[in-house]
Amino acid sequence: MKPAPFHLETPQSLEECVALLAEHGDEAKILAGGQSLVPLMNLRLAQPSVLLDIGGLKALNFVEENEQSFRIGAITRLRDLERDANFAKSQPLLAEALPHIGHTQIRNRTTVGGSIAHADPAAELPAVLLACGGTVKAVGPNGERKISADNFFHSYFSTDLEEDEAIAEIELPRWKPACGWSIQEISRRHGDFALIGIACCVTCDDEGVVTDANAAFFGVGEAPHLVESASSLVGTKADDETLHQVAEATAAELDPPTDIHVSAEYRKHVGGVLARRALSIAYQRATGNIT
């Protein structure tokens, strides 16, 4: 299959891109890496009449860290992050997630903003953004707005972005010294879409008592899902009994679909197993027992 005919625009700034979005409405789509949009166009599941290629906007290709946060430009390639030797120290959860995303050839083209905007419920990056309490900066005709991750993802491939808005960057809180992390997923083969996965962060005090815990699942529904059960770790030292209780509560909390790959019952059971495994690893990293 080949895509339907379309007109290609190459805006020279994000403001010009936004103006073109406002002009063409839902007939226009933004092209960055093209790893999701191009296959959909080839299958004619998406037929935009106008493509806005922002791949040349160097102002959107950056990684910046300050005292409060860590910012990544929308067209930053995943492979560039993976190659950054300092990145794993600054954002270890996101760094650990990157090798799970497709294959090297895919990460060479995939952009951070494209993955977030596409909002595939089985994708790793949206769950990482949610687990870390990150935000998305969108730009539209009325200026900029910051959208928290827990308000950004609505449903299957659906976000809080308006038709005339584009992602400029994502922002993650600066990583805390006593914060552990883990990402775990189940897929048929490495590089395949996850059947179910979890990204989590656990923060401890000097005594090893959990002060904060977040866990976001992907591949369990219409959007990445932040489970309430992870908060049960707060005030504990995450011993085996507590982790077992969290795993049971997580399995009960999840309401995943049955599809052609696996059943809902499978996802619920494995969700509990992954929650216990990931939170245990994150706690051990937070307390310095493993790296």
C-alpha positions as CSV (number, residue, x, y, z in Angstrom):
1,M,0.0,0.0,0.0
2,K,1.0,3.6,-0.6
3,P,-0.3,6.7,1.1
4,A,-3.1,8.8,-0.3
5,P,-1.9,12.1,-2.0
6,F,-0.9,14.9,0.3
7,H,0.8,18.3,0.3
8,L,4.0,18.7,2.3
9,E,4.9,21.8,4.3
10,T,8.2,22.4,6.0
11,P,7.6,25.1,8.6
12,Q,10.7,27.0,9.7
13,S,9.5,27.5,13.3
14,L,7.1,26.0,15.8
15,E,4.9,29.2,15.5
16,E,4.6,28.7,11.7
17,C,3.7,25.0,12.3
18,V,0.9,26.1,14.7
19,A,-0.3,28.7,12.2
20,L,-0.5,25.9,9.5
21,L,-2.4,23.7,12.0
22,A,-4.9,26.4,12.6
23,E,-5.3,27.0,8.9
24,H,-5.8,23.3,7.9
25,G,-7.5,22.0,11.0
26,D,-7.9,18.2,11.2
27,E,-6.7,17.8,7.6
28,A,-3.1,18.4,8.8
29,K,-0.8,16.1,10.7
30,I,2.7,16.8,12.1
31,L,5.5,14.6,10.8
32,A,8.6,14.2,13.1
33,G,10.2,10.8,13.0
34,G,7.3,9.2,11.1
35,Q,7.6,5.8,12.9
36,S,3.9,5.7,13.7
37,L,2.3,8.1,11.2
38,V,3.9,6.8,8.0
39,P,2.8,3.1,8.4
40,L,-0.7,4.4,9.2
41,M,-0.6,6.4,6.0
42,N,0.7,3.5,4.0
43,L,-2.2,1.4,5.2
44,R,-4.6,4.4,4.5
45,L,-5.7,4.3,8.1
46,A,-4.6,7.9,8.2
47,Q,-5.1,10.2,5.2
48,P,-4.0,13.7,6.0
49,S,-4.1,16.1,3.1
50,V,-1.3,18.2,4.6
51,L,1.9,17.0,6.3
52,L,3.9,19.4,8.4
53,D,7.5,18.2,8.6
54,I,9.1,19.6,11.7
55,G,12.2,17.4,11.5
56,G,14.4,20.4,10.7
57,L,13.4,22.5,13.7
58,K,16.7,22.4,15.6
59,A,15.2,24.5,18.4
60,L,13.1,21.5,19.4
61,N,16.1,19.2,19.6
62,F,17.7,19.6,23.0
63,V,18.2,18.1,26.4
64,E,18.5,20.6,29.3
65,E,18.8,20.1,33.1
66,N,18.5,22.7,35.8
67,E,18.0,22.6,39.6
68,Q,14.3,21.8,39.4
69,S,13.7,19.8,36.2
70,F,14.9,17.9,33.2
71,R,13.6,19.1,29.8
72,I,13.7,17.3,26.5
73,G,12.8,18.9,23.1
74,A,10.0,17.4,21.0
75,I,12.1,16.2,18.1
76,T,14.9,14.7,20.2
77,R,15.6,11.2,18.9
78,L,15.4,8.3,21.3
79,R,18.7,7.0,20.0
80,D,20.4,10.3,20.8
81,L,19.2,10.0,24.4
82,E,20.4,6.3,24.5
83,R,23.9,7.3,23.4
84,D,24.2,10.1,26.0
85,A,26.6,8.8,28.7
86,N,25.3,11.3,31.3
87,F,21.6,10.7,30.6
88,A,21.3,7.5,32.7
89,K,22.5,9.4,35.7
90,S,20.0,12.3,35.2
91,Q,17.0,10.2,34.2
92,P,17.6,6.5,35.0
93,L,14.0,5.4,34.6
94,L,13.7,6.9,31.1
95,A,17.2,5.6,30.2
96,E,16.2,2.1,31.3
97,A,13.0,2.3,29.2
98,L,14.7,3.2,26.0
99,P,16.1,-0.2,25.0
100,H,12.6,-1.7,25.4
101,I,11.3,0.6,22.6
102,G,11.3,-1.2,19.3
103,H,14.7,-1.9,17.8
104,T,17.8,0.4,17.2
105,Q,16.5,1.3,13.7
106,I,13.2,2.4,15.2
107,R,14.9,4.5,17.9
108,N,17.1,6.2,15.3
109,R,13.9,7.8,13.9
110,T,11.5,8.0,16.8
111,T,11.1,11.3,18.6
112,V,10.2,12.0,22.2
113,G,7.3,14.3,21.2
114,G,6.0,12.0,18.5
115,S,5.8,9.0,20.9
116,I,4.0,11.2,23.5
117,A,1.6,12.7,21.0
118,H,0.8,9.3,19.4
119,A,-0.3,8.1,22.9
120,D,-0.1,4.4,22.1
121,P,-1.4,2.7,25.3
122,A,1.2,0.0,25.0
123,A,4.1,2.5,24.7
124,E,6.8,2.9,27.3
125,L,7.4,6.7,27.2
126,P,3.8,7.8,28.2
127,A,4.0,5.5,31.2
128,V,7.4,6.8,32.2
129,L,6.2,10.4,32.0
130,L,3.2,9.5,34.1
131,A,5.2,7.6,36.8
132,C,7.7,10.5,37.1
133,G,4.9,13.2,37.4
134,G,6.1,14.9,34.2
135,T,4.4,17.6,32.1
136,V,4.0,18.3,28.4
137,K,4.5,21.8,27.1
138,A,2.1,22.5,24.2
139,V,2.1,25.5,21.9
140,G,-1.0,26.8,20.1
141,P,-2.4,30.1,18.7
142,N,-3.1,31.3,22.2
143,G,0.4,30.7,23.5
144,E,1.9,28.0,25.7
145,R,0.3,25.7,28.2
146,K,1.7,23.0,30.5
147,I,-0.3,19.8,30.8
148,S,0.4,17.4,33.6
149,A,0.9,13.8,32.4
150,D,-2.1,12.6,34.4
151,N,-4.3,14.9,32.4
152,F,-2.7,14.6,29.1
153,F,-3.5,11.0,28.0
154,H,-7.3,10.5,27.5
155,S,-7.9,7.3,25.6
156,Y,-6.6,5.2,22.6
157,F,-4.3,7.5,20.6
158,S,-6.2,10.5,22.2
159,T,-4.6,13.3,24.2
160,D,-5.4,16.7,25.6
161,L,-3.8,18.4,22.6
162,E,-6.1,20.7,20.6
163,E,-6.1,20.4,16.8
164,D,-4.0,23.6,16.5
165,E,-1.5,22.7,19.2
166,A,1.9,21.0,18.9
167,I,4.2,19.6,21.6
168,A,7.3,21.7,22.2
169,E,8.9,19.7,25.0
170,I,8.4,17.4,27.9
171,E,9.6,18.2,31.4
172,L,10.4,15.7,34.2
173,P,11.2,16.6,37.8
174,R,14.9,16.5,38.7
175,W,15.8,13.0,39.9
176,K,16.1,12.7,43.6
177,P,19.2,11.1,45.2
178,A,17.3,8.5,47.3
179,C,14.9,7.5,44.5
180,G,14.9,4.1,42.9
181,W,13.3,3.0,39.6
182,S,12.4,0.0,37.5
183,I,10.6,-0.8,34.3
184,Q,9.4,-4.3,33.6
185,E,7.4,-5.6,30.7
186,I,6.2,-8.8,29.0
187,S,6.3,-9.1,25.2
188,R,6.4,-12.0,22.8
189,R,9.8,-11.0,21.5
190,H,12.2,-8.2,22.3
191,G,11.1,-5.1,20.4
192,D,7.5,-6.2,20.1
193,F,4.7,-4.1,21.6
194,A,4.3,-4.9,25.3
195,L,1.5,-7.2,26.3
196,I,1.7,-5.5,29.7
197,G,4.3,-3.4,31.5
198,I,5.0,-1.2,34.5
199,A,7.3,1.9,35.1
200,C,7.8,2.9,38.8
201,C,9.7,5.2,41.1
202,V,10.2,4.7,44.9
203,T,11.7,7.4,47.2
204,C,13.0,6.6,50.7
205,D,14.3,8.6,53.7
206,D,17.6,8.0,55.5
207,E,16.1,5.1,57.5
208,G,14.9,3.2,54.4
209,V,11.3,4.1,54.9
210,V,9.3,4.8,51.7
211,T,8.2,8.4,51.4
212,D,6.7,8.2,47.9
213,A,5.9,5.5,45.4
214,N,4.4,5.8,41.9
215,A,3.7,3.0,39.4
216,A,2.2,3.4,35.9
217,F,1.1,0.5,33.8
218,F,1.0,0.3,30.0
219,G,-0.7,-2.2,27.8
220,V,-3.6,-2.5,30.2
221,G,-6.3,-0.3,28.7
222,E,-7.1,2.9,26.8
223,A,-4.2,4.9,28.3
224,P,-1.3,4.5,30.7
225,H,-2.7,3.9,34.2
226,L,-1.3,5.1,37.5
227,V,-2.2,2.5,40.1
228,E,-3.3,3.6,43.6
229,S,-2.0,0.4,45.2
230,A,1.6,1.6,44.9
231,S,0.9,4.2,47.6
232,S,0.5,1.4,50.1
233,L,4.3,1.2,50.3
234,V,4.5,4.7,51.8
235,G,5.5,4.5,55.5
236,T,6.9,1.0,55.2
237,K,10.3,-0.6,54.4
238,A,8.8,-2.6,51.6
239,D,9.2,-6.0,53.1
240,D,8.0,-9.2,51.5
241,E,4.6,-9.1,53.1
242,T,3.9,-5.5,52.1
243,L,5.0,-6.2,48.5
244,H,2.8,-9.2,48.4
245,Q,-0.2,-7.1,49.6
246,V,0.6,-4.5,47.0
247,A,0.8,-7.1,44.3
248,E,-2.6,-8.5,45.2
249,A,-4.1,-5.0,45.4
250,T,-2.6,-4.1,42.0
251,A,-4.1,-7.2,40.4
252,A,-7.5,-6.4,41.8
253,E,-7.3,-2.7,40.7
254,L,-6.4,-3.4,37.1
255,D,-9.2,-3.8,34.6
256,P,-7.4,-4.7,31.4
257,P,-9.0,-5.9,28.1
258,T,-9.0,-9.3,26.5
259,D,-7.6,-9.2,22.9
260,I,-6.2,-11.5,20.3
261,H,-2.9,-11.7,22.2
262,V,-3.8,-12.5,25.8
263,S,-6.8,-12.6,28.2
264,A,-7.8,-10.0,30.8
265,E,-7.1,-12.6,33.5
266,Y,-3.6,-13.1,32.3
267,R,-2.9,-9.3,32.3
268,K,-4.3,-9.0,35.8
269,H,-2.2,-11.8,37.2
270,V,1.0,-10.7,35.5
271,G,0.3,-7.1,36.5
272,G,0.5,-8.2,40.1
273,V,3.7,-10.1,39.5
274,L,5.3,-7.2,37.7
275,A,4.2,-4.7,40.4
276,R,5.9,-6.8,43.1
277,R,9.1,-7.3,41.0
278,A,9.4,-3.7,39.8
279,L,8.7,-2.0,43.2
280,S,11.1,-4.4,44.9
281,I,13.9,-3.5,42.5
282,A,13.1,0.2,42.8
283,Y,13.1,0.0,46.6
284,Q,16.5,-1.8,46.6
285,R,17.9,0.9,44.3
286,A,16.5,3.7,46.5
287,T,18.2,2.2,49.6
288,G,21.5,1.5,47.7
289,N,21.3,-2.3,47.9
290,I,21.5,-2.6,44.1
291,T,22.4,-0.3,41.3
